[in-house]
């Protein structure tokens, strides 16, 4: 179900060759005897470690976090770590340490795989990155890896996680998109949230797109909604969010390119289908009868006076692409996104052409 304009046959969903990088791998499902390795270093794993420690403490006395709900926000955990009672802060510190050990173990497993062996730097994104506890876990995991002799550094993704998955979409766009336009529409689909935004190129500040920034975005937290939204509900909601943003941009006299860049979980096929990895999304997104790019083009057939082009890639790839302008001092680098799952991608920088 090809959905790209015939005059741009080189544009493909899930492409390996992109303007700035080669996508060597993504969405790798690394397993061992205990299951998926990535399950040990996602948001649920962190919560599991925290609740396990709270339960242990309840068995011998009081839970130092007994006044807090089971689902304590990361912001609250940051506050407890920085200013809480010593025992409560010590609990959080211990959880961060254990999670860092798991994250370091996941990195070791990835670095055994072809391509990842030569990674000089690994960018860590996703929701965990926006908290101090997440940053500490990233830093501690780096120390553990280097202590074992691994020549690799883990770095928090530069942009706020709410924006990185949108900003990276500019790296999916063909070069003609940038002529005479201020920005594009970008969409970031996740297992908990869906975001739509307008990303401005700001090429007068930086030709390499390092100054690209989110102008406006809308967030929909679909996880936990009752009743659970269907796939059709999600697409309709997404189209509505996107159309509202396009209208706002028009009122502000912004010239949007007729292009929508989409990051979505899973293995993205050249025709825009999702073959695997969409299990955390609302409804069945892996159906052979469903094509998100085609659905978006049907809902948003034109931007300005031109036919809409939609390009989709894996969400970890797109989030990682936001870091591409800042990774030119290394040859190969990876990204891990810590969220509902653990996304991953590995890139090799392409020589400027």
C-alpha positions as CSV (number, residue, x, y, z in Angstrom):
1,X,0.0,0.0,0.0
2,X,2.4,2.7,-1.2
3,X,1.3,6.1,-0.2
4,X,4.1,8.4,-1.3
5,X,3.9,10.8,-4.2
6,X,5.2,9.2,-7.4
7,X,7.6,12.0,-8.1
8,X,9.5,11.1,-4.9
9,X,10.1,7.4,-5.2
10,X,13.2,7.5,-3.0
11,X,11.2,8.3,0.1
12,X,10.3,5.2,2.1
13,X,8.9,4.4,5.5
14,X,11.4,2.8,7.9
15,X,14.3,3.6,5.6
16,X,17.8,2.5,6.4
17,X,19.5,5.3,4.5
18,X,18.6,8.8,5.8
19,X,20.1,12.2,4.9
20,X,22.4,12.4,8.0
21,X,22.8,8.7,9.1
22,X,22.5,5.1,8.1
23,X,20.1,3.2,10.4
24,X,22.0,0.0,11.0
25,X,19.4,-1.6,13.3
26,X,16.4,-0.7,15.4
27,X,13.7,-2.4,17.5
28,X,16.1,-5.3,18.2
29,X,14.5,-7.9,20.6
30,X,17.4,-9.1,22.6
31,X,16.5,-12.2,24.7
32,X,18.2,-14.5,27.2
33,X,16.9,-17.3,29.4
34,X,14.8,-14.9,31.4
35,X,13.1,-13.3,28.4
36,X,13.5,-9.9,26.8
37,X,16.5,-8.1,28.1
38,X,15.0,-4.7,27.6
39,X,12.2,-5.5,30.0
40,X,14.8,-5.1,32.8
41,X,15.5,-1.4,32.1
42,X,12.2,0.2,31.2
43,X,9.8,2.4,33.3
44,X,7.9,-0.6,34.6
45,X,11.1,-2.3,35.7
46,X,12.0,0.8,37.7
47,X,8.6,0.8,39.4
48,X,8.9,-2.9,40.0
49,X,12.3,-2.5,41.8
50,X,10.8,0.4,43.9
51,X,7.7,-1.6,44.9
52,X,9.8,-4.7,45.7
53,X,11.9,-2.7,48.1
54,X,8.9,-1.1,49.7
55,X,7.4,-4.5,50.3
56,X,10.6,-5.7,51.9
57,X,10.6,-2.8,54.3
58,X,6.9,-3.3,55.2
59,X,7.8,-6.9,56.3
60,X,10.3,-5.6,58.9
61,X,8.7,-2.3,59.9
62,X,7.3,0.8,58.2
63,X,7.6,1.8,54.6
64,X,9.4,5.2,54.6
65,X,7.1,6.1,51.7
66,X,3.9,5.0,53.4
67,X,2.3,8.4,53.0
68,X,2.7,8.2,49.2
69,X,0.6,6.3,46.7
70,X,1.9,3.2,45.0
71,X,2.4,5.2,41.8
72,X,4.6,8.0,43.0
73,X,5.5,10.5,40.3
74,X,9.1,10.8,39.2
75,X,9.0,14.5,40.2
76,X,8.0,13.4,43.8
77,X,10.8,10.8,43.8
78,X,13.3,13.5,42.8
79,X,12.1,15.7,45.7
80,X,12.4,12.8,48.2
81,X,15.9,12.0,46.9
82,X,17.0,15.6,47.3
83,X,15.2,16.7,50.4
84,X,13.3,13.8,52.0
85,X,14.0,12.0,55.3
86,X,17.2,10.1,55.2
87,X,15.6,6.6,55.2
88,X,13.2,7.6,52.3
89,X,16.0,9.2,50.4
90,X,18.2,6.1,51.0
91,X,15.4,3.9,49.6
92,X,15.2,6.0,46.4
93,X,19.0,6.0,46.1
94,X,19.1,2.2,46.4
95,X,16.4,1.8,43.7
96,X,18.4,4.1,41.4
97,X,21.5,2.0,42.0
98,X,19.7,-1.3,41.3
99,X,18.1,0.1,38.2
100,X,21.5,1.4,37.0
101,X,22.9,-2.0,37.4
102,X,20.2,-3.4,35.2
103,X,20.7,-0.7,32.6
104,X,24.4,-1.4,32.5
105,X,23.6,-5.1,32.0
106,X,21.3,-4.3,29.1
107,X,24.0,-2.1,27.5
108,X,26.5,-5.0,27.9
109,X,24.1,-7.3,26.1
110,X,23.5,-4.9,23.2
111,X,27.3,-4.3,22.8
112,X,27.7,-8.0,22.1
113,X,25.7,-7.6,18.9
114,X,27.0,-6.7,15.5
115,X,27.2,-3.0,15.1
116,X,26.7,-2.1,18.7
117,X,30.2,-3.4,19.5
118,X,31.7,-0.2,18.1
119,X,29.3,2.2,19.8
120,X,31.3,5.0,21.3
121,X,28.3,6.8,22.7
122,X,24.8,5.8,23.6
123,X,22.1,8.4,23.9
124,X,19.4,7.6,26.5
125,X,16.0,9.1,26.0
126,X,12.4,8.4,27.0
127,X,10.4,9.5,30.0
128,X,12.9,8.4,32.6
129,X,15.5,10.8,31.2
130,X,13.5,13.9,32.2
131,X,13.9,13.2,35.9
132,X,16.9,13.6,38.2
133,X,16.6,9.9,39.2
134,X,16.8,9.0,35.5
135,X,19.9,11.1,35.0
136,X,21.6,9.6,38.0
137,X,20.8,6.1,36.7
138,X,22.3,7.0,33.4
139,X,25.4,8.4,35.0
140,X,25.8,5.5,37.4
141,X,25.4,3.0,34.5
142,X,28.2,4.7,32.6
143,X,30.5,4.5,35.7
144,X,29.7,0.8,36.0
145,X,30.5,0.1,32.3
146,X,33.7,2.1,32.4
147,X,34.7,0.3,35.6
148,X,34.4,-2.9,33.6
149,X,36.7,-1.5,30.9
150,X,34.0,-0.6,28.4
151,X,34.9,2.4,26.2
152,X,31.4,3.8,26.0
153,X,29.6,6.7,27.4
154,X,25.9,7.0,28.1
155,X,24.5,10.5,27.8
156,X,21.0,11.9,28.4
157,X,19.3,13.0,25.2
158,X,19.8,16.7,24.7
159,X,16.1,17.7,24.2
160,X,13.3,17.3,26.6
161,X,11.8,13.8,25.9
162,X,8.4,15.4,25.1
163,X,10.1,17.2,22.3
164,X,12.9,15.0,21.1
165,X,10.6,12.5,19.4
166,X,9.1,15.5,17.4
167,X,12.4,17.3,16.6
168,X,13.9,14.1,15.2
169,X,11.2,14.0,12.5
170,X,13.0,16.8,10.5
171,X,15.8,14.3,9.8
172,X,13.3,12.2,7.9
173,X,12.5,15.0,5.4
174,X,13.9,15.1,1.9
175,X,16.0,18.2,1.2
176,X,13.4,19.9,-1.0
177,X,11.1,20.3,2.1
178,X,13.3,23.0,3.6
179,X,13.1,25.4,0.7
180,X,10.6,28.2,1.4
181,X,9.1,26.6,4.5
182,X,9.4,27.3,8.2
183,X,8.7,23.9,9.6
184,X,6.8,20.6,9.5
185,X,4.2,18.7,11.4
186,X,5.6,15.9,13.6
187,X,3.9,13.1,15.4
188,X,5.3,11.0,18.2
189,X,3.3,7.9,19.1
190,X,4.0,6.0,22.3
191,X,2.6,3.3,24.5
192,X,1.3,5.9,27.0
193,X,1.1,9.2,25.1
194,X,0.6,10.5,21.7
195,X,2.0,13.9,20.7
196,X,1.5,16.1,17.7
197,X,3.6,19.2,17.2
198,X,5.0,21.9,14.9
199,X,8.8,21.8,14.5
200,X,10.5,24.9,13.1
201,X,13.7,24.4,11.2
202,X,15.5,27.6,12.3
203,X,18.0,27.1,9.5
204,X,19.0,30.7,9.6
205,X,20.5,29.9,13.0
206,X,22.0,26.5,11.9
207,X,22.0,24.9,8.5
208,X,22.6,21.5,10.1
209,X,19.1,21.6,11.8
210,X,20.8,21.7,15.3
211,X,18.6,24.7,16.1
212,X,15.3,22.9,15.1
213,X,12.8,23.4,17.9
214,X,9.2,22.6,18.8
215,X,6.9,25.7,18.3
216,X,3.7,24.2,19.7
217,X,2.6,20.6,20.6
218,X,-0.4,18.8,22.0
219,X,-0.3,15.8,24.2
220,X,-2.9,13.0,24.6
221,X,-2.3,10.5,27.5
222,X,-4.3,7.6,26.1
223,X,-3.0,4.9,28.5
224,X,-5.4,4.3,31.4
225,X,-8.4,6.0,29.7
226,X,-11.7,4.4,30.5
227,X,-13.1,3.0,28.3
228,X,-9.9,2.2,26.4
229,X,-9.8,4.0,23.1
230,X,-9.9,2.0,19.9
231,X,-7.5,2.3,17.1
232,X,-10.0,4.3,15.1
233,X,-10.5,6.6,18.1
234,X,-6.8,7.1,18.3
235,X,-6.4,8.0,14.6
236,X,-9.4,10.4,14.8
237,X,-8.0,12.1,17.9
238,X,-4.6,12.3,16.3
239,X,-5.9,13.9,13.1
240,X,-7.9,16.4,15.1
241,X,-4.9,17.4,17.2
242,X,-2.8,17.8,14.0
243,X,-5.4,19.8,12.1
244,X,-5.7,22.2,15.1
245,X,-2.0,22.7,15.1
246,X,-1.9,23.4,11.3
247,X,-4.7,26.0,11.7
248,X,-2.7,27.7,14.6
249,X,0.4,27.8,12.4
250,X,-1.6,29.4,9.5
251,X,-2.9,32.1,11.8
252,X,0.6,32.9,12.8
253,X,1.6,33.1,9.2
254,X,4.0,30.1,9.4
255,X,4.7,28.3,6.2
256,X,4.5,24.6,6.8
257,X,5.9,22.1,4.4
258,X,3.4,19.6,3.1
259,X,5.1,16.9,5.2
260,X,4.3,14.9,8.3
261,X,7.0,13.0,10.1
262,X,5.8,10.2,12.3
263,X,7.6,8.2,15.0
264,X,5.8,5.0,16.0
265,X,6.7,1.9,18.0
266,X,7.5,-1.3,16.1
267,X,9.1,-2.6,12.9
268,X,8.1,-0.2,10.2
269,X,7.7,-1.6,6.7
270,X,8.4,0.3,3.5
271,X,4.7,0.6,2.7
272,X,3.9,2.1,6.2
273,X,2.7,-1.1,7.8
274,X,3.7,-2.2,11.3
275,X,4.8,-5.8,11.3
276,X,5.7,-6.2,15.0
277,X,6.1,-4.2,18.1
278,X,2.8,-2.3,18.2
279,X,1.3,-4.3,21.1
280,X,1.2,-1.3,23.5
281,X,-0.8,0.9,21.2
282,X,-4.6,1.2,21.4
283,X,-6.1,-1.5,19.2
284,X,-4.5,-3.7,16.6
285,X,-2.0,-1.5,14.7
286,X,-0.3,-4.6,13.2
287,X,-3.2,-5.5,11.0
288,X,-2.5,-5.9,7.3
289,X,-5.7,-3.8,6.8
290,X,-4.3,-0.8,8.7
291,X,-1.9,1.7,7.4
292,X,-1.3,4.8,9.6
293,X,0.4,7.0,7.0
294,X,-2.4,6.3,4.5
295,X,-5.0,7.1,7.3
296,X,-3.3,10.4,8.1
297,X,-3.2,11.4,4.4
298,X,-6.9,10.7,4.1
299,X,-7.6,12.8,7.2
300,X,-5.1,15.6,6.2
301,X,-5.0,15.4,2.4
302,X,-3.3,18.8,2.0
303,X,-1.1,21.2,4.0
304,X,-1.3,24.7,2.4
305,X,-2.0,24.1,-1.2
306,X,0.0,20.9,-1.6
307,X,-0.6,17.2,-1.2
308,X,0.5,15.9,2.1
309,X,3.5,13.6,2.3
310,X,3.8,11.3,5.3
311,X,6.9,9.5,6.3
312,X,7.0,7.1,9.3
313,X,9.8,5.5,11.1
314,X,10.3,3.7,14.5
315,X,9.9,6.0,17.5
316,X,13.3,5.2,19.0
317,X,14.9,6.0,15.6
318,X,13.1,9.3,15.4
319,X,13.9,10.3,19.0
320,X,17.6,9.4,18.3
321,X,17.6,11.5,15.2
322,X,17.0,14.6,17.2
323,X,20.6,14.0,18.5
324,X,22.2,13.6,15.1
325,X,23.6,17.1,14.7
326,X,25.4,16.7,18.0
327,X,26.9,13.3,17.3
328,X,29.2,14.3,14.4
329,X,32.4,13.7,16.5
330,X,31.8,9.9,16.6
331,X,31.3,7.4,13.8
332,X,28.8,5.0,15.3
333,X,26.3,5.6,18.1
334,X,23.2,4.2,19.6
335,X,20.0,5.3,21.3
336,X,18.0,3.6,24.1
337,X,14.6,5.1,25.0
338,X,13.4,4.2,28.5
339,X,9.6,4.4,28.5
340,X,6.7,1.9,28.5
341,X,9.2,-0.4,26.7
342,X,12.9,-0.1,25.9
343,X,13.3,1.3,22.4
344,X,16.7,1.0,20.6
345,X,18.4,2.0,17.4
346,X,22.0,2.1,16.1
347,X,23.3,4.7,13.7
348,X,26.4,5.3,11.5
349,X,27.0,8.9,10.6
350,X,27.0,9.6,6.8
351,X,29.6,11.8,5.3
352,X,28.2,15.2,4.3
353,X,27.2,15.1,0.7
